[in-house]
Amino acid sequence: MSAMVLAVCVLAHLALIVYATRQGITAEHILGRTRGSWSFGLFYGTFVVACAVHVPIGPSAIAREWLGWSKKFSWNAARVFGLIILVMGGRAVVAVIFP
């Protein structure tokens, strides 16, 4: 489920990047247009949550296979990694919503 949400978010994000670069829009201009936008905040908030859920799955498997960590320890480490992603991404989204 997280992969499906992530796929849609990544495609939309890339489409926005292509549009902005072809129009010559700067990062400062983009932030000026998106500040206070709850729709952008909701979209990128969803993106962050999907990343925080989906991304830790890979490092957990890698830790088990390459480092020999137990399943429980690797999942706990992956959860911490997911929490870091959630906090850092959440801070970025809040910075866009609240000018």
C-alpha positions as CSV (number, residue, x, y, z in Angstrom):
1,M,0.0,0.0,0.0
2,S,2.8,2.4,0.9
3,A,4.5,1.7,-2.4
4,M,1.4,2.6,-4.4
5,V,1.0,5.9,-2.5
6,L,4.7,6.6,-2.9
7,A,4.6,5.9,-6.6
8,V,1.8,8.5,-7.1
9,C,3.5,11.0,-4.9
10,V,6.9,10.6,-6.7
11,L,5.3,11.0,-10.1
12,A,3.4,14.1,-9.1
13,H,6.5,15.5,-7.5
14,L,8.6,14.8,-10.6
15,A,5.9,16.4,-12.8
16,L,6.0,19.5,-10.6
17,I,9.8,19.7,-10.8
18,V,9.8,19.3,-14.6
19,Y,7.1,22.0,-14.9
20,A,9.0,24.4,-12.6
21,T,12.3,24.0,-14.3
22,R,10.8,24.4,-17.8
23,Q,9.1,27.6,-16.7
24,G,12.3,28.9,-15.1
25,I,10.7,29.1,-11.6
26,T,13.2,29.5,-8.8
27,A,13.0,27.7,-5.4
28,E,12.3,31.1,-3.8
29,H,9.3,31.7,-6.1
30,I,8.0,28.2,-5.5
31,L,8.2,28.6,-1.7
32,G,6.5,32.0,-2.1
33,R,3.6,30.4,-3.9
34,T,3.3,27.4,-1.6
35,R,3.6,29.1,1.8
36,G,0.4,28.7,3.7
37,S,-1.0,26.2,1.1
38,W,-2.8,23.4,3.0
39,S,-3.2,21.4,-0.2
40,F,0.6,21.3,-0.8
41,G,1.0,20.6,2.9
42,L,-1.5,17.7,2.7
43,F,0.2,16.3,-0.4
44,Y,3.7,16.5,0.9
45,G,2.6,15.3,4.3
46,T,1.1,12.2,2.7
47,F,4.4,11.8,0.8
48,V,6.4,12.0,4.0
49,V,4.2,9.5,5.8
50,A,4.5,7.1,2.8
51,C,8.3,7.4,2.9
52,A,8.4,6.9,6.7
53,V,6.4,3.7,6.3
54,H,8.0,2.3,3.2
55,V,11.7,3.2,3.3
56,P,12.6,1.4,6.6
57,I,11.6,-2.0,5.0
58,G,14.8,-2.0,2.9
59,P,17.4,-1.2,5.6
60,S,15.8,-3.7,7.9
61,A,16.3,-6.5,5.3
62,I,19.8,-5.3,4.6
63,A,20.7,-5.2,8.3
64,R,19.5,-8.8,8.7
65,E,21.3,-10.1,5.6
66,W,24.6,-8.2,5.6
67,L,25.1,-7.5,9.3
68,G,23.5,-10.6,10.7
69,W,21.1,-8.6,13.0
70,S,18.1,-10.4,14.4
71,K,14.7,-9.7,12.9
72,K,13.6,-7.9,16.1
73,F,16.6,-5.7,16.3
74,S,16.7,-4.8,12.6
75,W,13.0,-3.9,12.7
76,N,13.5,-1.7,15.8
77,A,16.4,0.0,14.1
78,A,14.3,0.5,11.0
79,R,11.5,2.0,13.0
80,V,13.9,4.5,14.5
81,F,15.0,5.3,10.9
82,G,11.4,5.7,9.9
83,L,10.7,8.0,12.8
84,I,13.7,10.2,11.8
85,I,12.3,10.4,8.3
86,L,8.9,11.3,9.7
87,V,10.2,14.0,12.0
88,M,12.5,15.6,9.4
89,G,10.0,15.5,6.6
90,G,7.2,16.7,8.9
91,R,9.4,19.7,9.9
92,A,9.8,20.5,6.2
93,V,6.1,20.3,5.6
94,V,5.3,22.5,8.6
95,A,7.8,25.0,7.3
96,V,5.9,25.3,4.0
97,I,2.4,25.5,5.6
98,F,3.2,28.0,8.3
99,P,5.1,31.0,7.0
